[in-house]
């Protein structure tokens, strides 16, 4: 388990499994956020976007997604993480088409999504009750529990949310390129 922020041991987190979430045709989770004018307005889109940019984005030196956006809706923050400003975004999807790794999904770029449509309050008022999104997720992609420090591929994103996904790292990709692509790594003989 990796932590992007300090996490109080023993506190429950909303955990999103990105691989399971990506298998869903259309998200139908319910949300208890206080103002949701439509049932499809829930915070899952925002959670997926945050986890994707923090854990899967390659953080290119010359970020073509940032350069391609004609409305300056995507910016690189000081820590290198890409952030999309949804009130500037017109859903032209130029950033998704410009990303050479395909880590910006077009379904994460709706036209003019307002903050209440993509905001997840992580059920901050809850104590031990299971959030509606967890109970209603048909894929089982959401959990609300205390994370196990020994759990592999679990990454704490903030004080309320964690994501389960294999995080991309530059070193890991270089090491795996030989074995996964069928190439021999330095010093190994072909099998």
Secondary structure, 3 states (H helix, E strand, C coil): CEECCCCCCCCEEEEEEHHHHHCCCCCCCCCCCCCCCCCCCCCHHHHHHHHHHHHHCCCCCCCHHHHHCCCCCEEECCCCCEEECCCCCCCCCHHHHHCCCCCCCHHHCCCCCCHHHHCCCCCCCCCCCCCHHHHHCCCCCEEEEECCCCCCCEEECCCCEEEECCCCCHHHHHHHHHHHCCCCCCCCCCC
